[in-house]
Amino acid sequence: MAAPKGRNKIATETKTLKVGDVAPDFTLRAHDGSEVTLSAYRGRRVVLAFFAFAFTNT
C-alpha cells in the first residue's frame, strides 16, 4: 500500500529521534514477502536503506 501524497497524520505525529535514541520497533515486508521486525535484530548492527518510490507507478 503506497502512502498518500502530501502530509499524513502519522508523519506529523511521529516524534523526531536524536542521535543515541533507541529506534522504535517496527515491522516491514521483505522482498520475499516475509515480515522483518527490527526488534529481532536487537544488539546487532543494522543498516536500513529506504528507496523512496522504488518499484512504484508514481
PyMOL Python script that loads the backbone (N, CA, C, O; Angstrom):
from pymol import cmd

cmd.read_pdbstr("""\
ATOM      1  N   MET A   1       0.840  -1.170   0.000  1.00  0.00           N
ATOM      2  CA  MET A   1       0.000   0.000   0.000  1.00  0.00           C
ATOM      3  C   MET A   1       0.884   1.232   0.000  1.00  0.00           C
ATOM      4  O   MET A   1       1.731   1.389   0.880  1.00  0.00           O
ATOM      5  N   ALA A   2       0.702   2.079  -0.947  1.00  0.00           N
ATOM      6  CA  ALA A   2       1.504   3.296  -1.063  1.00  0.00           C
ATOM      7  C   ALA A   2       0.963   4.367  -0.119  1.00  0.00           C
ATOM      8  O   ALA A   2      -0.238   4.441   0.141  1.00  0.00           O
ATOM      9  N   ALA A   3       1.862   5.180   0.378  1.00  0.00           N
ATOM     10  CA  ALA A   3       1.456   6.296   1.237  1.00  0.00           C
ATOM     11  C   ALA A   3       0.787   7.354   0.384  1.00  0.00           C
ATOM     12  O   ALA A   3       1.189   7.568  -0.759  1.00  0.00           O
ATOM     13  N   PRO A   4      -0.234   8.026   0.921  1.00  0.00           N
ATOM     14  CA  PRO A   4      -0.880   9.087   0.158  1.00  0.00           C
ATOM     15  C   PRO A   4       0.082  10.240  -0.076  1.00  0.00           C
ATOM     16  O   PRO A   4       0.985  10.483   0.725  1.00  0.00           O
ATOM     17  N   LYS A   5      -0.118  10.939  -1.167  1.00  0.00           N
ATOM     18  CA  LYS A   5       0.732  12.087  -1.460  1.00  0.00           C
ATOM     19  C   LYS A   5       0.444  13.207  -0.477  1.00  0.00           C
ATOM     20  O   LYS A   5      -0.684  13.352  -0.007  1.00  0.00           O
ATOM     21  N   GLY A   6       1.456  13.994  -0.169  1.00  0.00           N
ATOM     22  CA  GLY A   6       1.279  15.100   0.769  1.00  0.00           C
ATOM     23  C   GLY A   6       1.455  14.639   2.200  1.00  0.00           C
ATOM     24  O   GLY A   6       1.917  13.527   2.454  1.00  0.00           O
ATOM     25  N   ARG A   7       1.091  15.484   3.114  1.00  0.00           N
ATOM     26  CA  ARG A   7       1.256  15.186   4.538  1.00  0.00           C
ATOM     27  C   ARG A   7       0.206  14.197   4.992  1.00  0.00           C
ATOM     28  O   ARG A   7      -0.929  14.210   4.515  1.00  0.00           O
ATOM     29  N   ASN A   8       0.592  13.346   5.911  1.00  0.00           N
ATOM     30  CA  ASN A   8      -0.384  12.436   6.501  1.00  0.00           C
ATOM     31  C   ASN A   8      -0.298  12.511   8.019  1.00  0.00           C
ATOM     32  O   ASN A   8       0.697  12.985   8.567  1.00  0.00           O
ATOM     33  N   LYS A   9      -1.313  12.056   8.677  1.00  0.00           N
ATOM     34  CA  LYS A   9      -1.428  12.174  10.123  1.00  0.00           C
ATOM     35  C   LYS A   9      -0.289  11.461  10.847  1.00  0.00           C
ATOM     36  O   LYS A   9       0.245  11.991  11.821  1.00  0.00           O
ATOM     37  N   ILE A  10       0.089  10.280  10.391  1.00  0.00           N
ATOM     38  CA  ILE A  10       1.140   9.514  11.060  1.00  0.00           C
ATOM     39  C   ILE A  10       2.457  10.282  11.028  1.00  0.00           C
ATOM     40  O   ILE A  10       3.141  10.375  12.047  1.00  0.00           O
ATOM     41  N   ALA A  11       2.817  10.829   9.880  1.00  0.00           N
ATOM     42  CA  ALA A  11       4.084  11.545   9.751  1.00  0.00           C
ATOM     43  C   ALA A  11       4.125  12.771  10.652  1.00  0.00           C
ATOM     44  O   ALA A  11       5.176  13.084  11.211  1.00  0.00           O
ATOM     45  N   THR A  12       3.023  13.460  10.801  1.00  0.00           N
ATOM     46  CA  THR A  12       3.029  14.676  11.607  1.00  0.00           C
ATOM     47  C   THR A  12       2.986  14.367  13.096  1.00  0.00           C
ATOM     48  O   THR A  12       3.317  15.236  13.902  1.00  0.00           O
ATOM     49  N   GLU A  13       2.590  13.157  13.490  1.00  0.00           N
ATOM     50  CA  GLU A  13       2.538  12.791  14.903  1.00  0.00           C
ATOM     51  C   GLU A  13       3.781  12.029  15.354  1.00  0.00           C
ATOM     52  O   GLU A  13       3.923  11.743  16.543  1.00  0.00           O
ATOM     53  N   THR A  14       4.674  11.697  14.442  1.00  0.00           N
ATOM     54  CA  THR A  14       5.873  10.942  14.779  1.00  0.00           C
ATOM     55  C   THR A  14       6.908  11.869  15.380  1.00  0.00           C
ATOM     56  O   THR A  14       7.232  12.908  14.806  1.00  0.00           O
ATOM     57  N   LYS A  15       7.431  11.487  16.548  1.00  0.00           N
ATOM     58  CA  LYS A  15       8.428  12.337  17.189  1.00  0.00           C
ATOM     59  C   LYS A  15       9.779  12.126  16.517  1.00  0.00           C
ATOM     60  O   LYS A  15      10.081  11.029  16.047  1.00  0.00           O
ATOM     61  N   THR A  16      10.577  13.162  16.474  1.00  0.00           N
ATOM     62  CA  THR A  16      11.890  13.119  15.850  1.00  0.00           C
ATOM     63  C   THR A  16      12.886  12.451  16.783  1.00  0.00           C
ATOM     64  O   THR A  16      12.963  12.783  17.966  1.00  0.00           O
ATOM     65  N   LEU A  17      13.643  11.510  16.245  1.00  0.00           N
ATOM     66  CA  LEU A  17      14.680  10.839  17.028  1.00  0.00           C
ATOM     67  C   LEU A  17      15.963  11.649  16.976  1.00  0.00           C
ATOM     68  O   LEU A  17      16.239  12.347  16.001  1.00  0.00           O
ATOM     69  N   LYS A  18      16.739  11.542  18.043  1.00  0.00           N
ATOM     70  CA  LYS A  18      18.033  12.198  18.116  1.00  0.00           C
ATOM     71  C   LYS A  18      19.115  11.129  18.143  1.00  0.00           C
ATOM     72  O   LYS A  18      18.839   9.967  18.440  1.00  0.00           O
ATOM     73  N   VAL A  19      20.339  11.521  17.835  1.00  0.00           N
ATOM     74  CA  VAL A  19      21.460  10.594  17.882  1.00  0.00           C
ATOM     75  C   VAL A  19      21.522   9.961  19.266  1.00  0.00           C
ATOM     76  O   VAL A  19      21.504  10.666  20.275  1.00  0.00           O
ATOM     77  N   GLY A  20      21.595   8.653  19.314  1.00  0.00           N
ATOM     78  CA  GLY A  20      21.672   7.936  20.584  1.00  0.00           C
ATOM     79  C   GLY A  20      20.331   7.417  21.074  1.00  0.00           C
ATOM     80  O   GLY A  20      20.293   6.578  21.974  1.00  0.00           O
ATOM     81  N   ASP A  21      19.214   7.901  20.499  1.00  0.00           N
ATOM     82  CA  ASP A  21      17.892   7.396  20.883  1.00  0.00           C
ATOM     83  C   ASP A  21      17.731   5.961  20.411  1.00  0.00           C
ATOM     84  O   ASP A  21      18.289   5.564  19.388  1.00  0.00           O
ATOM     85  N   VAL A  22      16.966   5.192  21.162  1.00  0.00           N
ATOM     86  CA  VAL A  22      16.633   3.832  20.742  1.00  0.00           C
ATOM     87  C   VAL A  22      15.548   3.930  19.675  1.00  0.00           C
ATOM     88  O   VAL A  22      14.543   4.618  19.858  1.00  0.00           O
ATOM     89  N   ALA A  23      15.760   3.241  18.573  1.00  0.00           N
ATOM     90  CA  ALA A  23      14.777   3.268  17.483  1.00  0.00           C
ATOM     91  C   ALA A  23      13.502   2.545  17.916  1.00  0.00           C
ATOM     92  O   ALA A  23      13.575   1.515  18.586  1.00  0.00           O
ATOM     93  N   PRO A  24      12.346   3.068  17.542  1.00  0.00           N
ATOM     94  CA  PRO A  24      11.093   2.377  17.863  1.00  0.00           C
ATOM     95  C   PRO A  24      10.992   1.089  17.052  1.00  0.00           C
ATOM     96  O   PRO A  24      11.493   1.014  15.930  1.00  0.00           O
ATOM     97  N   ASP A  25      10.352   0.092  17.618  1.00  0.00           N
ATOM     98  CA  ASP A  25      10.194  -1.176  16.911  1.00  0.00           C
ATOM     99  C   ASP A  25       9.211  -1.012  15.765  1.00  0.00           C
ATOM    100  O   ASP A  25       8.234  -0.272  15.878  1.00  0.00           O
ATOM    101  N   PHE A  26       9.466  -1.696  14.677  1.00  0.00           N
ATOM    102  CA  PHE A  26       8.552  -1.682  13.538  1.00  0.00           C
ATOM    103  C   PHE A  26       8.734  -2.968  12.741  1.00  0.00           C
ATOM    104  O   PHE A  26       9.739  -3.666  12.876  1.00  0.00           O
ATOM    105  N   THR A  27       7.753  -3.262  11.919  1.00  0.00           N
ATOM    106  CA  THR A  27       7.783  -4.444  11.065  1.00  0.00           C
ATOM    107  C   THR A  27       7.567  -4.007   9.629  1.00  0.00           C
ATOM    108  O   THR A  27       6.682  -3.200   9.344  1.00  0.00           O
ATOM    109  N   LEU A  28       8.376  -4.540   8.725  1.00  0.00           N
ATOM    110  CA  LEU A  28       8.258  -4.252   7.302  1.00  0.00           C
ATOM    111  C   LEU A  28       8.211  -5.550   6.516  1.00  0.00           C
ATOM    112  O   LEU A  28       8.653  -6.594   6.996  1.00  0.00           O
ATOM    113  N   ARG A  29       7.678  -5.479   5.317  1.00  0.00           N
ATOM    114  CA  ARG A  29       7.643  -6.640   4.431  1.00  0.00           C
ATOM    115  C   ARG A  29       8.950  -6.688   3.654  1.00  0.00           C
ATOM    116  O   ARG A  29       9.361  -5.689   3.063  1.00  0.00           O
ATOM    117  N   ALA A  30       9.602  -7.841   3.654  1.00  0.00           N
ATOM    118  CA  ALA A  30      10.858  -8.032   2.928  1.00  0.00           C
ATOM    119  C   ALA A  30      10.574  -8.301   1.450  1.00  0.00           C
ATOM    120  O   ALA A  30       9.425  -8.486   1.048  1.00  0.00           O
ATOM    121  N   HIS A  31      11.627  -8.319   0.662  1.00  0.00           N
ATOM    122  CA  HIS A  31      11.497  -8.536  -0.781  1.00  0.00           C
ATOM    123  C   HIS A  31      10.852  -9.874  -1.124  1.00  0.00           C
ATOM    124  O   HIS A  31      10.258 -10.023  -2.192  1.00  0.00           O
ATOM    125  N   ASP A  32      10.968 -10.851  -0.220  1.00  0.00           N
ATOM    126  CA  ASP A  32      10.405 -12.178  -0.487  1.00  0.00           C
ATOM    127  C   ASP A  32       9.004 -12.355   0.096  1.00  0.00           C
ATOM    128  O   ASP A  32       8.445 -13.451   0.048  1.00  0.00           O
ATOM    129  N   GLY A  33       8.437 -11.281   0.647  1.00  0.00           N
ATOM    130  CA  GLY A  33       7.085 -11.330   1.186  1.00  0.00           C
ATOM    131  C   GLY A  33       7.023 -11.634   2.677  1.00  0.00           C
ATOM    132  O   GLY A  33       5.962 -11.496   3.286  1.00  0.00           O
ATOM    133  N   SER A  34       8.131 -12.043   3.274  1.00  0.00           N
ATOM    134  CA  SER A  34       8.142 -12.317   4.712  1.00  0.00           C
ATOM    135  C   SER A  34       8.162 -10.988   5.472  1.00  0.00           C
ATOM    136  O   SER A  34       8.436  -9.935   4.898  1.00  0.00           O
ATOM    137  N   GLU A  35       7.869 -11.058   6.763  1.00  0.00           N
ATOM    138  CA  GLU A  35       7.897  -9.856   7.589  1.00  0.00           C
ATOM    139  C   GLU A  35       9.172  -9.828   8.413  1.00  0.00           C
ATOM    140  O   GLU A  35       9.595 -10.851   8.951  1.00  0.00           O
ATOM    141  N   VAL A  36       9.783  -8.656   8.511  1.00  0.00           N
ATOM    142  CA  VAL A  36      11.014  -8.468   9.274  1.00  0.00           C
ATOM    143  C   VAL A  36      10.733  -7.417  10.335  1.00  0.00           C
ATOM    144  O   VAL A  36      10.245  -6.328  10.032  1.00  0.00           O
ATOM    145  N   THR A  37      11.047  -7.754  11.594  1.00  0.00           N
ATOM    146  CA  THR A  37      10.823  -6.847  12.713  1.00  0.00           C
ATOM    147  C   THR A  37      12.158  -6.373  13.255  1.00  0.00           C
ATOM    148  O   THR A  37      13.070  -7.175  13.455  1.00  0.00           O
ATOM    149  N   LEU A  38      12.278  -5.085  13.493  1.00  0.00           N
ATOM    150  CA  LEU A  38      13.532  -4.524  13.963  1.00  0.00           C
ATOM    151  C   LEU A  38      13.987  -5.171  15.265  1.00  0.00           C
ATOM    152  O   LEU A  38      15.180  -5.426  15.434  1.00  0.00           O
ATOM    153  N   SER A  39      13.074  -5.439  16.185  1.00  0.00           N
ATOM    154  CA  SER A  39      13.458  -5.995  17.485  1.00  0.00           C
ATOM    155  C   SER A  39      14.132  -7.362  17.363  1.00  0.00           C
ATOM    156  O   SER A  39      14.834  -7.780  18.283  1.00  0.00           O
ATOM    157  N   ALA A  40      13.935  -8.056  16.260  1.00  0.00           N
ATOM    158  CA  ALA A  40      14.592  -9.348  16.053  1.00  0.00           C
ATOM    159  C   ALA A  40      16.102  -9.184  15.906  1.00  0.00           C
ATOM    160  O   ALA A  40      16.849 -10.152  16.047  1.00  0.00           O
ATOM    161  N   TYR A  41      16.549  -7.973  15.624  1.00  0.00           N
ATOM    162  CA  TYR A  41      17.969  -7.701  15.424  1.00  0.00           C
ATOM    163  C   TYR A  41      18.577  -6.906  16.581  1.00  0.00           C
ATOM    164  O   TYR A  41      19.679  -6.372  16.453  1.00  0.00           O
ATOM    165  N   ARG A  42      17.866  -6.826  17.708  1.00  0.00           N
ATOM    166  CA  ARG A  42      18.355  -6.071  18.855  1.00  0.00           C
ATOM    167  C   ARG A  42      19.743  -6.574  19.261  1.00  0.00           C
ATOM    168  O   ARG A  42      19.972  -7.779  19.360  1.00  0.00           O
ATOM    169  N   GLY A  43      20.665  -5.636  19.494  1.00  0.00           N
ATOM    170  CA  GLY A  43      22.024  -5.974  19.888  1.00  0.00           C
ATOM    171  C   GLY A  43      22.966  -6.161  18.703  1.00  0.00           C
ATOM    172  O   GLY A  43      24.173  -6.313  18.886  1.00  0.00           O
ATOM    173  N   ARG A  44      22.421  -6.151  17.496  1.00  0.00           N
ATOM    174  CA  ARG A  44      23.236  -6.291  16.290  1.00  0.00           C
ATOM    175  C   ARG A  44      23.217  -4.972  15.527  1.00  0.00           C
ATOM    176  O   ARG A  44      22.300  -4.165  15.678  1.00  0.00           O
ATOM    177  N   ARG A  45      24.226  -4.771  14.720  1.00  0.00           N
ATOM    178  CA  ARG A  45      24.240  -3.566  13.887  1.00  0.00           C
ATOM    179  C   ARG A  45      23.298  -3.760  12.714  1.00  0.00           C
ATOM    180  O   ARG A  45      23.287  -4.808  12.068  1.00  0.00           O
ATOM    181  N   VAL A  46      22.506  -2.727  12.452  1.00  0.00           N
ATOM    182  CA  VAL A  46      21.505  -2.795  11.387  1.00  0.00           C
ATOM    183  C   VAL A  46      21.645  -1.555  10.512  1.00  0.00           C
ATOM    184  O   VAL A  46      21.773  -0.439  11.018  1.00  0.00           O
ATOM    185  N   VAL A  47      21.619  -1.756   9.210  1.00  0.00           N
ATOM    186  CA  VAL A  47      21.610  -0.653   8.260  1.00  0.00           C
ATOM    187  C   VAL A  47      20.294  -0.714   7.513  1.00  0.00           C
ATOM    188  O   VAL A  47      19.952  -1.745   6.933  1.00  0.00           O
ATOM    189  N   LEU A  48      19.552   0.382   7.521  1.00  0.00           N
ATOM    190  CA  LEU A  48      18.286   0.451   6.810  1.00  0.00           C
ATOM    191  C   LEU A  48      18.479   1.291   5.558  1.00  0.00           C
ATOM    192  O   LEU A  48      19.027   2.392   5.617  1.00  0.00           O
ATOM    193  N   ALA A  49      18.033   0.773   4.440  1.00  0.00           N
ATOM    194  CA  ALA A  49      18.126   1.516   3.179  1.00  0.00           C
ATOM    195  C   ALA A  49      16.717   1.637   2.612  1.00  0.00           C
ATOM    196  O   ALA A  49      16.110   0.637   2.229  1.00  0.00           O
ATOM    197  N   PHE A  50      16.204   2.846   2.559  1.00  0.00           N
ATOM    198  CA  PHE A  50      14.874   3.096   2.026  1.00  0.00           C
ATOM    199  C   PHE A  50      15.013   3.713   0.642  1.00  0.00           C
ATOM    200  O   PHE A  50      15.772   4.662   0.447  1.00  0.00           O
ATOM    201  N   PHE A  51      14.292   3.178  -0.291  1.00  0.00           N
ATOM    202  CA  PHE A  51      14.306   3.682  -1.655  1.00  0.00           C
ATOM    203  C   PHE A  51      12.929   4.271  -1.939  1.00  0.00           C
ATOM    204  O   PHE A  51      11.989   3.559  -2.293  1.00  0.00           O
ATOM    205  N   ALA A  52      12.836   5.570  -1.778  1.00  0.00           N
ATOM    206  CA  ALA A  52      11.544   6.236  -1.968  1.00  0.00           C
ATOM    207  C   ALA A  52      11.025   6.011  -3.390  1.00  0.00           C
ATOM    208  O   ALA A  52      11.729   6.250  -4.371  1.00  0.00           O
ATOM    209  N   PHE A  53       9.811   5.559  -3.473  1.00  0.00           N
ATOM    210  CA  PHE A  53       9.110   5.339  -4.728  1.00  0.00           C
ATOM    211  C   PHE A  53       9.748   4.263  -5.615  1.00  0.00           C
ATOM    212  O   PHE A  53       9.444   4.184  -6.806  1.00  0.00           O
ATOM    213  N   ALA A  54      10.622   3.446  -5.048  1.00  0.00           N
ATOM    214  CA  ALA A  54      11.188   2.348  -5.834  1.00  0.00           C
ATOM    215  C   ALA A  54      10.084   1.343  -6.141  1.00  0.00           C
ATOM    216  O   ALA A  54       9.287   0.991  -5.271  1.00  0.00           O
ATOM    217  N   PHE A  55      10.051   0.899  -7.358  1.00  0.00           N
ATOM    218  CA  PHE A  55       9.112  -0.124  -7.804  1.00  0.00           C
ATOM    219  C   PHE A  55       7.655   0.302  -7.678  1.00  0.00           C
ATOM    220  O   PHE A  55       6.780  -0.537  -7.468  1.00  0.00           O
ATOM    221  N   THR A  56       7.388   1.599  -7.805  1.00  0.00           N
ATOM    222  CA  THR A  56       6.012   2.089  -7.772  1.00  0.00           C
ATOM    223  C   THR A  56       5.681   2.720  -9.124  1.00  0.00           C
ATOM    224  O   THR A  56       6.558   2.920  -9.964  1.00  0.00           O
ATOM    225  N   ASN A  57       4.437   3.019  -9.309  1.00  0.00           N
ATOM    226  CA  ASN A  57       3.988   3.612 -10.565  1.00  0.00           C
ATOM    227  C   ASN A  57       3.847   5.117 -10.477  1.00  0.00           C
ATOM    228  O   ASN A  57       3.232   5.732 -11.348  1.00  0.00           O
ATOM    229  N   THR A  58       4.416   5.735  -9.421  1.00  0.00           N
ATOM    230  CA  THR A  58       4.264   7.188  -9.261  1.00  0.00           C
ATOM    231  C   THR A  58       5.398   7.936  -9.888  1.00  0.00           C
ATOM    232  O   THR A  58       5.425   9.166  -9.844  1.00  0.00           O
TER     233      THR A  58
END
""", "prot")
cmd.dss("prot")
cmd.show_as("cartoon", "prot")
cmd.util.cbc("prot")
cmd.orient("prot")
